[in-house]
Amino acid sequence: MHLSNDPRRVTLSVSRPTAPARLRDPRHLPFVIGALALVTLGAFENRATIAILPTVTERLDGLGLFGTAAAAPLAASVIAMVAAGQWCDRRGPAPALVAGMGVFAVSQLAMAAAPTIGVFIAGRLAAGVAEALLDVALTVMVARMLPAALRPAMFGAIATAWVLPSLVGPPVAGAIAEHMGWRAVFAAAVVLMAPAALCLAPSLRRLRSSAQDVQDAAATDRAAIGSAVLIGIGLGALAFGGPAATDDTLRYAGVLALAIGTPMVALGARRVLPRGTLRLRPGVPATVALRGVQASAFAGAGAFIPLMLTQTHGLGATLAGASLTITGLSWAAGSQLNGTGTVQRRTTTVGRMRVSFCLIAAGVTGPVLVALDAVPVWLGLALWALAGTGMGIGSPTLANHVLTLTPPDTQGRMSAAAMLSATVAQSLYISFAGALLAAGAASAAALATILAVPVGLALYGATLVPRLVDPPLPPAG
């Protein structure tokens, strides 16, 4: 309000309320488009590779190394995840993102031109490195490029960007492989990266101009990378040991791999995760730990649903794979709901996470009942959609909470730690559940038990959400 000096006149000047920020605002749109294009491309590459991997290994005379080719990106991504977090904190996310795009292009070209299965697996390892660099760098860029109010909406958009590749990626990749050859699938990914890189160029320039180097102790960096290597080797041992432990010719080697891999993963995780994570200390440590609980509950169940449908109900691969479609659609719906202004204004982080875990628990109950033949398949999968919705609410909430609770110079490491927690937890559960399943027949009771454990994990997570600690509200006025 403005008061005139003339006592006979009073001039009121009321400023118009500022319009709420939107992802479509011109100042944000190039980054949003570029980031979503990059995520969509990565999702397509992920789904396409899974679809054509059997064809590739057969054509390269490497069917015996199918498991190695499938698991190669995981070990590489664990190590690169930790390195990416440190890199983002020391130099900003721009160099890590550019390196990620470069490694992605090299990995796709290597796989497209691979003359042997060994070269192809090397390309898969590089693809895992690229995925980790891009995931961590994009997460930190969301914090640097967008106001806090827009982060939930951006994470919701990122989840939605996975839907279309999940639906059309496998059939499109199959059609390309059939008519143009499987090598064209990987070559196309390189071409499609150019538009995303162009859209991100202005944001990268802004980040580079404002970046300030932070010199951390080199010994600390090396120790963290060493711990990540330990985790990667341990996960590889578990991936081998689970199936091998039930094979007559490899039983002793499999048991030894499980016995060695488990402490390696535990020791490495304890060293690289934030102090207090295993004790669920309130704040960032509890947030990182709950990413692991959430991932093991949701992904631990999701990994066995197609197998359960084929083994207990005799469904074909197409119908059994319907759970993956439901997962993608319901996850995107939950993320979109979580990103709305109404939900963000009227709920707290603790409240949303409690709803998330309860939805996951209720949703996983559906496949448990299907395994026991207590409900029809359609009803069990309808309930499973609740789990996807809960994951869609919870995953971006935890990702954003990490960014909210940490200062800018540690957002990279803490975001990487949260991703690592999810990867380790779900890998451990899937490995041991798979070994347990392989030890006997894939009976309905065994599958129901394996699916029921995640229900308990989700309910346990719901009791722990008060440890997240909601950030303080801004002072009134």
SEVO-858667 format. One record per residue (C-alpha): z, x, y; residue in three letters. Coordinates in steps of 0.25 Angstrom, whole numbers, padded with zeros to 4 digits, always signed. Example, Ala and Ser with C-alpha at 12.3 -4.5 7.8 and 13.67 -1.06 7.14 Angstrom:
# SEVO-858667
+0031+0049-0018ALA;+0029+0055-0004SER;
***
This chain:
# SEVO-858667
+0000+0000+0000MET;-0004+0005+0014HIS;+0004+0001+0027LEU;-0004+0002+0040SER;+0002+0008+0052ASN;-0001-0005+0060ASP;+0011-0013+0059PRO;+0002-0026+0060ARG;-0005-0022+0047ARG;-0001-0019+0033VAL;-0012-0014+0024THR;-0009-0015+0009LEU;-0018-0006+0001SER;-0016-0008-0014VAL;-0023+0002-0023SER;-0030-0004-0035ARG;-0023-0001-0049PRO;-0030+0010-0056THR;-0039+0005-0067ALA;-0033+0010-0081PRO;-0040+0022-0087ALA;-0050+0020-0097ARG;-0058+0028-0107LEU;-0071+0023-0101ARG;-0067+0029-0087ASP;-0078+0038-0083PRO;-0068+0050-0082ARG;-0064+0048-0096HIS;-0077+0043-0103LEU;-0084+0056-0106PRO;-0072+0062-0113PHE;-0070+0049-0121VAL;-0085+0048-0125ILE;-0085+0062-0129GLY;-0072+0062-0137ALA;-0076+0049-0144LEU;-0090+0055-0147ALA;-0083+0067-0153LEU;-0073+0059-0161VAL;-0084+0050-0166THR;-0093+0062-0170LEU;-0081+0068-0178GLY;-0078+0055-0185ALA;-0093+0054-0189PHE;-0093+0068-0194GLU;-0080+0065-0202ASN;-0085+0052-0209ARG;-0099+0057-0211ALA;-0094+0070-0218THR;-0085+0062-0227ILE;-0097+0053-0231ALA;-0107+0064-0234ILE;-0097+0075-0239LEU;-0100+0072-0254PRO;-0115+0073-0251THR;-0114+0086-0244VAL;-0105+0093-0255THR;-0115+0088-0265GLU;-0127+0093-0258ARG;-0120+0107-0256LEU;-0116+0108-0270ASP;-0101+0107-0266GLY;-0095+0094-0272LEU;-0084+0103-0278GLY;-0080+0106-0264LEU;-0080+0092-0259PHE;-0065+0091-0257GLY;-0065+0105-0249THR;-0076+0100-0240ALA;-0069+0087-0238ALA;-0055+0093-0235ALA;-0060+0106-0227ALA;-0059+0100-0213PRO;-0045+0096-0215LEU;-0039+0110-0217ALA;-0048+0115-0205ALA;-0044+0104-0196SER;-0029+0106-0198VAL;-0030+0121-0194ILE;-0040+0117-0182ALA;-0031+0106-0178MET;-0019+0116-0175VAL;-0028+0126-0168ALA;-0035+0115-0159ALA;-0021+0110-0154GLY;-0017+0124-0150GLN;-0031+0126-0144TRP;-0030+0113-0136CYS;-0017+0116-0130ASP;-0021+0130-0126ARG;-0035+0128-0120ARG;-0036+0113-0119GLY;-0044+0104-0128PRO;-0058+0108-0123ALA;-0060+0121-0131PRO;-0055+0115-0144ALA;-0064+0103-0142LEU;-0076+0111-0139VAL;-0073+0120-0151ALA;-0071+0107-0160GLY;-0085+0102-0156MET;-0091+0116-0159GLY;-0084+0117-0172VAL;-0089+0103-0176PHE;-0103+0106-0173ALA;-0102+0119-0181VAL;-0096+0112-0193SER;-0106+0101-0193GLN;-0118+0111-0192LEU;-0111+0119-0203ALA;-0110+0107-0212MET;-0124+0103-0209ALA;-0130+0116-0212ALA;-0121+0120-0224ALA;-0128+0126-0235PRO;-0116+0126-0245THR;-0104+0118-0247ILE;-0096+0130-0241GLY;-0102+0130-0228VAL;-0101+0115-0227PHE;-0086+0116-0230ILE;-0085+0126-0219ALA;-0091+0116-0210GLY;-0081+0106-0214ARG;-0070+0116-0211LEU;-0076+0117-0197ALA;-0077+0102-0195ALA;-0062+0101-0198GLY;-0059+0112-0187VAL;-0068+0104-0177ALA;-0061+0091-0180GLU;-0048+0097-0177ALA;-0052+0103-0164LEU;-0059+0090-0160LEU;-0047+0081-0163ASP;-0037+0089-0157VAL;-0045+0093-0144ALA;-0049+0078-0142LEU;-0035+0073-0143THR;-0030+0083-0133VAL;-0043+0080-0124MET;-0038+0065-0124VAL;-0025+0069-0118ALA;-0032+0078-0108ARG;-0044+0069-0104MET;-0038+0055-0104LEU;-0025+0049-0097PRO;-0014+0046-0107ALA;-0017+0031-0106ALA;-0031+0033-0112LEU;-0027+0041-0123ARG;-0024+0030-0133PRO;-0037+0023-0130ALA;-0044+0036-0132MET;-0038+0038-0146PHE;-0042+0024-0149GLY;-0056+0027-0145ALA;-0056+0040-0154ILE;-0051+0032-0166ALA;-0062+0022-0163THR;-0072+0033-0163ALA;-0070+0035-0178TRP;-0073+0021-0182VAL;-0088+0021-0181LEU;-0090+0035-0188PRO;-0081+0030-0199SER;-0089+0018-0201LEU;-0103+0023-0200VAL;-0101+0038-0202GLY;-0102+0039-0217PRO;-0114+0029-0218PRO;-0121+0036-0207VAL;-0118+0050-0213ALA;-0123+0045-0226GLY;-0136+0040-0221ALA;-0138+0053-0213ILE;-0135+0061-0226ALA;-0145+0053-0234GLU;-0157+0053-0224HIS;-0155+0066-0217MET;-0146+0074-0225GLY;-0131+0077-0225TRP;-0133+0089-0215ARG;-0138+0079-0204ALA;-0124+0072-0204VAL;-0117+0085-0199PHE;-0129+0089-0190ALA;-0128+0076-0183ALA;-0114+0078-0179ALA;-0117+0090-0171VAL;-0128+0083-0163VAL;-0118+0071-0160LEU;-0108+0081-0155MET;-0116+0084-0142ALA;-0114+0071-0135PRO;-0099+0071-0137ALA;-0098+0085-0132ALA;-0106+0082-0119LEU;-0096+0070-0116CYS;-0084+0079-0118LEU;-0090+0090-0110ALA;-0084+0086-0096PRO;-0070+0084-0103SER;-0071+0098-0109LEU;-0074+0104-0095ARG;-0062+0097-0089ARG;-0053+0101-0099LEU;-0058+0116-0099ARG;-0056+0116-0084SER;-0042+0111-0084SER;-0038+0119-0097ALA;-0026+0129-0096GLN;-0024+0139-0107ASP;-0011+0139-0114VAL;-0007+0152-0121GLN;+0001+0148-0133ASP;+0007+0159-0142ALA;-0004+0164-0152ALA;+0006+0165-0163ALA;+0010+0150-0162THR;-0005+0147-0163ASP;-0007+0155-0175ARG;+0005+0149-0182ALA;+0000+0135-0180ALA;-0014+0139-0185ILE;-0007+0145-0197GLY;+0001+0133-0200SER;-0012+0124-0199ALA;-0019+0134-0209VAL;-0007+0132-0218LEU;-0008+0117-0217ILE;-0023+0117-0219GLY;-0022+0125-0232ILE;-0011+0116-0236GLY;-0019+0104-0234LEU;-0030+0110-0242GLY;-0021+0113-0253ALA;-0016+0099-0254LEU;-0030+0094-0253ALA;-0033+0102-0266PHE;-0020+0101-0273GLY;-0020+0085-0273GLY;-0032+0083-0282PRO;-0030+0096-0289ALA;-0016+0093-0294ALA;-0021+0082-0302THR;-0033+0089-0308ASP;-0030+0095-0322ASP;-0037+0108-0319THR;-0032+0110-0305LEU;-0018+0104-0306ARG;-0010+0117-0304TYR;-0018+0121-0293ALA;-0017+0107-0286GLY;-0002+0107-0288VAL;-0001+0121-0282LEU;-0010+0117-0270ALA;-0001+0105-0267LEU;+0012+0114-0268ALA;+0006+0124-0259ILE;-0001+0115-0249GLY;+0010+0106-0246THR;+0020+0116-0240PRO;+0009+0123-0233MET;+0005+0110-0226VAL;+0020+0107-0223ALA;+0023+0121-0218LEU;+0011+0121-0209GLY;+0013+0108-0203ALA;+0027+0111-0200ARG;+0023+0123-0192ARG;+0011+0117-0185VAL;+0017+0103-0181LEU;+0026+0101-0169PRO;+0041+0105-0172ARG;+0048+0092-0177GLY;+0036+0085-0183THR;+0042+0085-0197LEU;+0055+0080-0191ARG;+0048+0069-0183LEU;+0055+0074-0170ARG;+0052+0064-0159PRO;+0040+0066-0150GLY;+0028+0074-0154VAL;+0033+0079-0167PRO;+0036+0065-0172ALA;+0022+0061-0167THR;+0015+0072-0174VAL;+0023+0068-0187ALA;+0019+0054-0186LEU;+0005+0057-0185ARG;+0007+0063-0199GLY;+0014+0051-0204VAL;+0004+0041-0198GLN;-0008+0049-0205ALA;-0002+0050-0218SER;+0001+0035-0219ALA;-0012+0031-0214PHE;-0022+0041-0219ALA;-0013+0043-0232GLY;-0016+0029-0235ALA;-0030+0028-0230GLY;-0035+0040-0239ALA;-0032+0032-0252PHE;-0036+0018-0248ILE;-0051+0020-0253PRO;-0046+0026-0266LEU;-0036+0015-0268MET;-0047+0004-0266LEU;-0057+0011-0275THR;-0046+0014-0286GLN;-0039+0001-0286THR;-0049-0009-0282HIS;-0062-0003-0286GLY;-0069-0003-0272LEU;-0081+0005-0269GLY;-0081+0017-0259ALA;-0087+0008-0248THR;-0076-0003-0249LEU;-0065+0007-0252ALA;-0069+0015-0239GLY;-0067+0002-0231ALA;-0053+0007-0228SER;-0059+0018-0220LEU;-0067+0008-0212THR;-0054+0000-0209ILE;-0047+0012-0206THR;-0057+0016-0195GLY;-0058+0002-0189LEU;-0043-0001-0189SER;-0039+0013-0184TRP;-0049+0011-0172ALA;-0044-0003-0169ALA;-0029+0002-0169GLY;-0033+0014-0160SER;-0040+0005-0150GLN;-0028-0004-0150LEU;-0019+0007-0147ASN;-0027+0012-0136GLY;-0027-0001-0128THR;-0019-0001-0115GLY;-0011-0013-0119THR;-0006-0006-0132VAL;-0003+0007-0125GLN;+0005+0000-0113ARG;+0013-0010-0122ARG;+0017-0001-0134THR;+0023+0013-0136THR;+0019+0024-0145THR;+0031+0021-0154VAL;+0027+0007-0155GLY;+0013+0009-0158ARG;+0016+0019-0168MET;+0026+0010-0175ARG;+0015+0000-0176VAL;+0005+0010-0181SER;+0014+0014-0192PHE;+0017+0000-0196CYS;+0002-0004-0196LEU;-0001+0008-0205ILE;+0010+0004-0215ALA;+0005-0010-0215ALA;-0009-0006-0217GLY;-0007+0004-0228VAL;+0000-0007-0236THR;-0013-0014-0237GLY;-0019-0003-0246PRO;-0006-0002-0254VAL;-0007-0017-0257LEU;-0022-0015-0261VAL;-0019-0004-0270ALA;-0009-0013-0277LEU;-0019-0024-0277ASP;-0009-0033-0270ALA;-0019-0037-0259VAL;-0034-0038-0258PRO;-0042-0025-0253VAL;-0046-0032-0240TRP;-0032-0035-0236LEU;-0027-0021-0239GLY;-0038-0015-0231LEU;-0035-0025-0220ALA;-0021-0021-0220LEU;-0026-0006-0220TRP;-0032-0009-0206ALA;-0018-0010-0201LEU;-0016+0004-0205ALA;-0028+0008-0197GLY;-0024+0001-0185THR;-0010+0007-0186GLY;-0017+0021-0187MET;-0026+0018-0175GLY;-0013+0014-0167ILE;-0005+0026-0171GLY;-0015+0038-0172SER;-0019+0038-0157PRO;-0004+0034-0153THR;+0001+0047-0160LEU;-0010+0055-0154ALA;-0008+0050-0140ASN;+0007+0052-0142HIS;+0006+0067-0145VAL;-0002+0069-0133LEU;+0008+0061-0124THR;+0020+0069-0129LEU;+0014+0083-0128THR;+0011+0091-0116PRO;-0004+0095-0114PRO;-0002+0109-0119ASP;+0002+0104-0133THR;-0006+0092-0135GLN;-0016+0099-0143GLY;-0006+0105-0153ARG;+0002+0092-0154MET;-0011+0084-0156SER;-0015+0093-0167ALA;-0001+0093-0173ALA;-0002+0078-0174ALA;-0016+0078-0181MET;-0011+0089-0190LEU;+0001+0080-0194SER;-0008+0069-0198ALA;-0018+0078-0206THR;-0007+0085-0214VAL;+0001+0072-0217ALA;-0011+0064-0222GLN;-0016+0076-0229SER;-0003+0078-0236LEU;-0002+0063-0240TYR;-0016+0062-0245ILE;-0015+0075-0253SER;-0002+0071-0261PHE;-0006+0056-0262ALA;-0020+0061-0268GLY;-0013+0070-0277ALA;-0003+0059-0282LEU;-0015+0050-0284LEU;-0023+0060-0291ALA;-0012+0063-0301ALA;-0013+0049-0307GLY;-0023+0037-0307ALA;-0026+0031-0294ALA;-0018+0019-0298SER;-0016+0007-0289ALA;-0001+0011-0289ALA;-0003+0025-0285ALA;-0013+0022-0274LEU;-0003+0011-0269ALA;+0008+0021-0268THR;-0001+0031-0261ILE;-0004+0021-0251LEU;+0010+0016-0249ALA;+0016+0029-0245VAL;+0008+0028-0232PRO;+0015+0015-0229VAL;+0028+0021-0230GLY;+0023+0033-0221LEU;+0019+0023-0211ALA;+0032+0015-0211LEU;+0039+0029-0210TYR;+0031+0032-0198GLY;+0034+0019-0191ALA;+0049+0023-0192THR;+0046+0036-0185LEU;+0038+0032-0173VAL;+0050+0032-0163PRO;+0050+0047-0164ARG;+0037+0047-0157LEU;+0044+0045-0144VAL;+0037+0037-0134ASP;+0033+0045-0121PRO;+0041+0041-0109PRO;+0035+0030-0100LEU;+0031+0034-0086PRO;+0041+0030-0075PRO;+0039+0017-0069ALA;+0033+0017-0055GLY;
***
